[in-house]
Amino acid sequence: MAIVTLINVASSKVVNDILHGKLGKQFLRSSIIQDDGEEEDREGTKEFARECALPKPSPPQPAPKHPCANSNKTHTVVTPDGKKIQCIVPDEKELVKKLEGIGGYNRHYVAVTLEEAEENFDDLLESESTEHKKTKKISKNFWSVMVRELLSVKKKVSSVLRGKRQVSVNCRMMTTAKGTHLCPACQHVTRLDESMFPKYINELSCAKSNPAAYADSIRCFYNMGKCYQESMSVDLLTRTGNFIPLGDNKYQEEWVKKTQKIKTCCECVRKS
């Protein structure tokens, strides 16, 4: 009987709450809270869909090339709007004059052509190991081999040799001159890329590709010295790719000074 009485009391309370609107209000409040959450989810989904539907920004477009950009000689071009402009490209004589003006044309170490290099480049190995007042030129035999190698590479790569190419002219193993043990070294003729002027440089480098590691492993002067790569800096010219306006629809190709390191010897330095 007690259990039945409790059930009846509880039932009566529920009925009473319903009649007075208490449960209805609680249900309404919970429904509103649930509806608000669903509404937020729907708004978030709509916002995400709108963002996905927006067109993606286009990547930045490269700046239009100058009408003279592909010029390799002085000539006149017609722009898309029909205007005629003159593209002025300096020739070798003008570039040599400009280079001489900044004091950067040492013919013993730089050359415009292979023929000029053959005529002026010194035999750096011979110069380093002797005290002759007049330095020797590179052997004709070595030159013929080097020229063939450079030209064969040029044909394989393209009609214009790109990048840096180094060809050994002569190498010397460990030798002795007047009681001094000299370091192994190789003389190279290096062809620079097409943006540089002059293209050919005369170098003498330590026999290994990594002079720093080489200096720690090769000894000289009765094991009392180390071999170190020495170099000097020379001023060359480099093409910037820009054309400078001169007025009257004339534009001149820009060449500026660039410092180039040239390996000059592999020196035996006594350890301290």
Sine and cosine of phi, psi and omega as CSV:
sin_phi,cos_phi,sin_psi,cos_psi,sin_omega,cos_omega
0.00,0.00,-0.59,0.81,0.00,-1.00
-0.90,0.43,-0.66,0.75,0.00,-1.00
-0.90,0.44,-0.70,0.72,0.01,-1.00
-0.88,0.48,-0.63,0.78,-0.01,-1.00
-0.90,0.44,-0.68,0.73,0.02,-1.00
-0.89,0.46,-0.68,0.73,0.02,-1.00
-0.88,0.48,-0.68,0.73,-0.01,-1.00
-0.90,0.44,-0.63,0.78,0.00,-1.00
-0.91,0.43,-0.70,0.72,0.00,-1.00
-0.90,0.45,-0.68,0.73,0.00,-1.00
-0.88,0.47,-0.67,0.74,0.00,-1.00
-0.89,0.46,-0.62,0.78,0.00,-1.00
-0.90,0.43,-0.68,0.74,0.02,-1.00
-0.89,0.46,-0.70,0.71,0.00,-1.00
-0.89,0.47,-0.67,0.74,0.00,-1.00
-0.89,0.46,-0.67,0.74,0.02,-1.00
-0.90,0.45,-0.64,0.76,0.01,-1.00
-0.89,0.45,-0.68,0.73,-0.02,-1.00
-0.90,0.44,-0.58,0.82,-0.02,-1.00
-1.00,0.00,0.03,1.00,0.13,-0.99
0.99,0.11,0.13,0.99,-0.05,-1.00
-0.93,0.36,-0.77,0.64,0.00,-1.00
-0.91,0.42,-0.57,0.82,0.02,-1.00
-0.88,0.47,-0.64,0.77,0.01,-1.00
-0.93,0.37,-0.67,0.74,0.02,-1.00
-0.88,0.47,-0.69,0.73,0.01,-1.00
-0.89,0.45,-0.63,0.77,-0.01,-1.00
-0.91,0.42,-0.67,0.74,0.00,-1.00
-0.89,0.45,-0.69,0.73,0.01,-1.00
-0.91,0.42,-0.57,0.82,0.02,-1.00
-0.92,0.39,-0.63,0.78,-0.01,-1.00
-0.91,0.42,-0.69,0.72,0.01,-1.00
-0.88,0.48,-0.69,0.72,0.01,-1.00
-0.91,0.41,-0.65,0.76,0.00,-1.00
-0.91,0.42,-0.61,0.79,0.02,-1.00
-0.89,0.45,-0.65,0.76,0.03,-1.00
-0.89,0.45,-0.68,0.73,0.03,-1.00
-0.91,0.42,-0.60,0.80,0.00,-1.00
-0.91,0.42,-0.65,0.76,0.04,-1.00
-0.89,0.45,-0.65,0.76,0.03,-1.00
-0.88,0.47,-0.67,0.74,-0.01,-1.00
-0.91,0.42,-0.65,0.76,0.02,-1.00
-0.91,0.42,-0.64,0.77,0.04,-1.00
-0.89,0.46,-0.65,0.76,0.02,-1.00
-0.90,0.43,-0.67,0.75,0.02,-1.00
-0.90,0.44,-0.68,0.73,0.00,-1.00
-0.89,0.46,-0.68,0.74,0.03,-1.00
-0.88,0.47,-0.66,0.75,0.01,-1.00
-0.90,0.43,-0.63,0.77,0.02,-1.00
-0.90,0.43,-0.65,0.76,0.02,-1.00
-0.90,0.43,-0.64,0.77,0.02,-1.00
-0.92,0.39,-0.52,0.86,-0.05,-1.00
-0.98,0.21,-0.31,0.95,-0.01,-1.00
-0.92,0.39,0.65,-0.76,0.03,-1.00
-0.92,0.39,0.67,-0.75,0.02,-1.00
-0.95,0.32,0.61,-0.79,0.00,-1.00
-0.89,0.45,0.64,-0.77,0.00,-1.00
-0.95,0.32,0.58,-0.81,0.05,-1.00
-0.90,0.44,0.49,-0.87,-0.01,-1.00
-0.87,0.49,0.71,-0.70,-0.02,-1.00
-0.99,0.12,0.66,-0.75,0.03,-1.00
-0.90,0.44,0.53,-0.85,0.02,-1.00
-0.89,0.46,0.63,-0.78,0.00,-1.00
-0.88,0.48,0.62,-0.78,0.00,-1.00
-0.94,0.34,0.51,-0.86,0.09,-1.00
-0.92,0.40,0.61,-0.79,0.00,-1.00
-0.83,0.56,-0.41,0.91,-0.01,-1.00
-1.00,-0.04,0.07,1.00,-0.19,-0.98
-0.83,0.56,-0.60,0.80,-0.06,-1.00
-0.99,-0.11,0.26,0.97,-0.05,-1.00
-0.98,0.20,0.73,-0.68,0.12,-0.99
-0.88,-0.48,0.11,0.99,0.10,-1.00
-0.41,-0.91,0.25,-0.97,0.00,-1.00
-0.95,0.32,0.82,-0.58,0.01,-1.00
-0.30,-0.95,0.06,-1.00,0.00,-1.00
-0.95,-0.32,0.71,-0.71,0.04,-1.00
-0.84,-0.54,0.38,-0.92,0.03,-1.00
-0.94,-0.35,0.83,-0.56,-0.02,-1.00
-0.97,0.25,0.26,-0.96,0.01,-1.00
-0.84,0.55,-0.45,0.89,0.02,-1.00
-1.00,0.00,0.18,0.98,0.11,-0.99
1.00,0.02,0.09,1.00,-0.02,-1.00
-1.00,0.07,0.68,-0.73,0.04,-1.00
-1.00,-0.05,0.76,-0.65,0.06,-1.00
-0.76,-0.65,0.47,-0.89,0.00,-1.00
-0.97,-0.23,0.81,-0.58,0.03,-1.00
-0.99,-0.17,0.89,-0.47,-0.06,-1.00
-0.97,-0.25,0.89,-0.45,0.02,-1.00
-0.92,-0.39,0.87,-0.49,-0.02,-1.00
-0.88,0.48,0.64,-0.77,0.08,-1.00
-1.00,0.02,-0.02,-1.00,-0.08,-1.00
-0.86,0.51,-0.67,0.74,-0.03,-1.00
-0.88,0.47,-0.66,0.75,0.00,-1.00
-0.92,0.38,-0.62,0.79,0.02,-1.00
-0.94,0.35,-0.63,0.78,0.06,-1.00
-0.88,0.48,-0.69,0.73,0.01,-1.00
-0.88,0.47,-0.67,0.75,0.03,-1.00
-0.90,0.43,-0.66,0.75,-0.01,-1.00
-0.92,0.40,-0.66,0.75,0.04,-1.00
-0.90,0.44,-0.50,0.86,0.01,-1.00
-0.92,0.40,-0.42,0.91,0.04,-1.00
-0.97,-0.24,0.15,0.99,0.08,-1.00
0.95,0.31,0.50,0.86,-0.10,-1.00
-0.93,-0.37,0.31,0.95,-0.09,-1.00
-0.92,-0.38,0.99,0.16,0.05,-1.00
-1.00,-0.06,0.97,-0.25,-0.14,-0.99
-0.93,0.37,-0.23,0.97,0.07,-1.00
-0.98,0.21,-0.29,0.96,-0.08,-1.00
-0.82,-0.58,-0.32,0.95,0.01,-1.00
-0.75,-0.66,0.50,-0.87,0.00,-1.00
-0.47,-0.88,0.54,-0.84,0.02,-1.00
-0.98,0.18,-0.63,0.77,-0.04,-1.00
-0.79,-0.61,0.26,-0.97,0.07,-1.00
-0.91,0.42,-0.58,0.82,0.02,-1.00
-0.89,0.46,-0.67,0.75,0.03,-1.00
-0.92,0.39,-0.62,0.78,0.04,-1.00
-0.89,0.45,-0.68,0.74,0.00,-1.00
-0.89,0.46,-0.57,0.82,-0.04,-1.00
-0.97,0.24,-0.58,0.82,-0.19,-0.98
-0.93,-0.38,-0.42,0.91,-0.08,-1.00
-0.92,0.40,0.73,-0.68,0.03,-1.00
-0.99,0.11,0.41,-0.91,0.16,-0.99
-0.98,0.21,0.99,-0.16,-0.11,-0.99
-0.94,0.35,-0.49,0.87,0.06,-1.00
-0.91,0.42,-0.71,0.71,0.00,-1.00
-0.92,0.38,-0.64,0.77,-0.02,-1.00
-0.91,0.42,-0.57,0.82,-0.06,-1.00
-0.96,0.27,-0.53,0.85,-0.14,-0.99
-0.99,-0.15,0.00,1.00,0.01,-1.00
-0.76,-0.65,0.15,-0.99,0.03,-1.00
-0.89,-0.46,0.46,0.89,0.01,-1.00
-0.90,0.43,0.65,-0.76,0.05,-1.00
-0.94,0.35,-0.57,0.82,0.01,-1.00
-0.97,-0.25,0.89,-0.45,-0.04,-1.00
-0.97,0.26,0.46,-0.89,0.00,-1.00
-1.00,0.04,0.46,-0.89,0.11,-0.99
-1.00,0.04,0.27,-0.96,-0.03,-1.00
-0.93,0.36,0.62,-0.78,-0.03,-1.00
-0.84,0.55,0.63,-0.77,0.03,-1.00
-0.87,0.49,-0.59,0.81,0.00,-1.00
-0.89,0.45,-0.70,0.71,0.02,-1.00
-0.90,0.44,-0.63,0.78,0.00,-1.00
-0.89,0.46,-0.69,0.72,-0.04,-1.00
-0.88,0.47,-0.65,0.76,0.03,-1.00
-0.91,0.41,-0.70,0.71,-0.04,-1.00
-0.90,0.44,-0.69,0.72,-0.02,-1.00
-0.89,0.46,-0.68,0.74,0.02,-1.00
-0.88,0.48,-0.66,0.75,-0.02,-1.00
-0.92,0.40,-0.70,0.72,0.02,-1.00
-0.88,0.47,-0.70,0.72,-0.03,-1.00
-0.93,0.37,-0.59,0.81,0.02,-1.00
-0.91,0.40,-0.63,0.77,0.05,-1.00
-0.91,0.41,-0.64,0.77,-0.01,-1.00
-0.87,0.49,-0.66,0.75,-0.01,-1.00
-0.93,0.35,-0.59,0.80,-0.04,-1.00
-0.95,0.32,-0.62,0.78,-0.08,-1.00
-0.98,0.21,-0.85,0.53,0.00,-1.00
-0.07,-1.00,-0.01,-1.00,0.04,-1.00
-0.94,0.35,-0.36,0.93,0.08,-1.00
-0.86,-0.52,0.85,-0.52,-0.01,-1.00
-0.95,0.32,0.85,-0.52,-0.02,-1.00
-0.96,-0.28,0.42,-0.91,0.02,-1.00
0.98,0.21,-0.13,-0.99,-0.07,-1.00
-0.98,-0.21,0.73,-0.68,-0.02,-1.00
-0.76,-0.65,0.78,-0.62,-0.03,-1.00
-0.86,-0.51,0.77,-0.64,0.00,-1.00
-0.83,-0.56,0.78,-0.63,0.01,-1.00
-0.96,0.29,0.74,-0.67,0.08,-1.00
-1.00,-0.04,-0.68,0.73,-0.04,-1.00
-0.31,-0.95,0.51,-0.86,0.04,-1.00
-0.77,-0.64,0.47,-0.88,0.01,-1.00
-0.77,-0.64,0.77,-0.64,0.10,-1.00
-0.99,0.14,-0.04,-1.00,0.00,-1.00
-0.86,0.52,0.86,-0.51,-0.03,-1.00
-0.77,-0.64,0.09,-1.00,0.01,-1.00
-0.82,-0.58,0.75,-0.66,0.06,-1.00
-0.75,-0.66,0.91,-0.42,0.00,-1.00
0.81,0.58,0.69,0.72,0.07,-1.00
0.99,0.13,-0.05,1.00,-0.01,-1.00
-0.97,-0.24,0.79,-0.61,0.04,-1.00
-0.98,0.20,0.88,-0.48,-0.02,-1.00
-1.00,-0.02,0.41,-0.91,-0.02,-1.00
-0.99,0.16,0.53,-0.85,0.13,-0.99
-0.87,0.49,0.63,-0.78,-0.03,-1.00
-0.41,-0.91,0.36,-0.93,0.05,-1.00
-0.75,-0.66,0.65,-0.76,0.12,-0.99
-1.00,-0.07,0.71,-0.71,-0.04,-1.00
-0.81,-0.58,0.52,-0.85,0.29,-0.96
-0.95,-0.31,0.89,-0.46,-0.08,-1.00
-0.96,-0.28,0.78,-0.63,0.08,-1.00
-0.99,-0.16,0.86,-0.51,0.02,-1.00
-0.99,0.15,0.15,-0.99,-0.03,-1.00
-0.96,0.29,0.14,-0.99,-0.15,-0.99
-0.93,0.37,-0.24,0.97,0.01,-1.00
-0.99,0.11,-0.05,1.00,-0.05,-1.00
-0.96,-0.28,0.46,-0.89,0.08,-1.00
-0.57,-0.82,0.76,-0.65,-0.15,0.99
-0.93,0.37,0.19,-0.98,-0.10,-1.00
-1.00,0.05,-0.45,0.89,-0.15,-0.99
-0.94,-0.34,0.70,-0.71,0.07,-1.00
-0.77,-0.64,0.52,-0.85,-0.05,-1.00
-0.98,-0.22,0.87,-0.50,-0.11,-0.99
-0.75,-0.67,0.42,-0.91,0.13,-0.99
-0.76,-0.65,0.88,-0.47,-0.10,-1.00
-0.82,-0.58,0.36,-0.93,0.12,-0.99
-0.87,0.48,0.45,-0.89,-0.19,-0.98
-0.93,0.36,-0.26,0.97,-0.01,-1.00
-0.99,-0.15,0.36,-0.93,-0.02,-1.00
-0.97,0.22,-0.36,0.93,0.00,-1.00
-0.89,-0.45,1.00,-0.04,-0.08,-1.00
-0.85,0.53,-0.52,0.85,-0.03,-1.00
-0.91,0.41,-0.75,0.66,0.04,-1.00
-0.92,0.38,-0.57,0.82,-0.01,-1.00
-0.89,0.46,-0.65,0.76,-0.04,-1.00
-0.90,0.43,-0.48,0.88,0.00,-1.00
-0.99,0.13,-0.28,0.96,-0.11,-0.99
-0.94,-0.33,-0.36,0.93,-0.05,-1.00
-0.96,-0.28,0.80,-0.59,0.02,-1.00
-0.96,-0.29,0.40,-0.92,0.02,-1.00
-0.57,-0.82,0.08,-1.00,0.02,-1.00
0.78,0.62,0.88,0.48,0.03,-1.00
0.83,0.55,0.64,0.77,0.04,-1.00
0.91,0.41,0.31,0.95,0.02,-1.00
-0.97,-0.23,0.00,1.00,-0.02,-1.00
-0.71,-0.70,0.18,-0.98,0.06,-1.00
-0.85,-0.53,0.43,-0.90,0.02,-1.00
-1.00,-0.06,0.80,-0.60,-0.01,-1.00
-0.80,-0.60,0.59,-0.81,0.04,-1.00
-0.99,0.15,0.82,-0.57,0.07,-1.00
-0.96,-0.29,0.50,-0.86,0.01,-1.00
-0.54,-0.84,0.26,-0.97,0.09,-1.00
-0.73,-0.68,0.33,-0.94,-0.01,-1.00
-0.96,-0.27,0.71,-0.70,0.08,-1.00
-0.79,-0.62,0.42,-0.91,0.02,-1.00
-1.00,-0.08,0.84,-0.55,0.10,-0.99
-0.89,-0.46,-0.10,-0.99,0.05,-1.00
-0.89,-0.46,0.55,-0.83,0.08,-1.00
-0.73,-0.69,0.59,-0.80,0.00,-1.00
-0.99,0.16,0.77,-0.64,-0.02,-1.00
-1.00,0.03,-0.35,0.94,-0.10,-1.00
1.00,-0.01,-0.07,1.00,0.01,-1.00
-0.99,-0.10,0.41,-0.91,0.10,-1.00
-0.85,-0.53,0.83,-0.56,-0.10,-1.00
-1.00,0.00,0.79,-0.61,0.03,-1.00
-0.93,0.37,0.73,-0.68,0.03,-1.00
-0.95,-0.32,-0.06,1.00,-0.10,-1.00
1.00,-0.06,0.30,-0.95,-0.01,-1.00
0.83,0.56,0.61,0.79,0.03,-1.00
0.86,0.50,0.56,0.83,0.05,-1.00
-0.91,-0.41,0.68,-0.74,-0.01,-1.00
-0.73,-0.69,0.76,-0.65,-0.05,-1.00
-0.94,-0.35,0.70,-0.72,0.03,-1.00
-0.89,0.46,0.69,-0.73,-0.07,-1.00
-1.00,-0.09,0.79,-0.61,0.14,-0.99
-0.84,-0.54,0.72,-0.69,-0.02,-1.00
-0.80,-0.60,0.29,-0.96,-0.01,-1.00
-0.94,0.33,0.65,-0.76,0.10,-0.99
-0.65,-0.76,0.76,-0.65,0.00,-1.00
-0.99,0.13,0.79,-0.62,-0.02,-1.00
-0.87,-0.49,0.77,-0.64,0.08,-1.00
-1.00,0.10,0.73,-0.68,0.03,-1.00
-0.87,-0.49,0.81,-0.59,0.04,-1.00
-0.96,0.30,0.80,-0.60,-0.13,-0.99
-0.92,-0.40,-0.44,0.90,0.01,-1.00
-0.23,-0.97,0.30,-0.96,0.10,-0.99
-0.92,-0.40,0.98,-0.19,-0.23,-0.97
-1.00,-0.09,0.63,-0.78,0.09,-1.00
-1.00,0.01,0.91,-0.42,-0.05,-1.00
-0.91,-0.41,0.80,-0.60,0.00,-1.00
-0.91,0.41,0.68,-0.73,0.02,-1.00
-0.95,0.31,0.65,-0.76,0.00,-1.00
-0.99,0.12,0.00,0.00,0.00,0.00
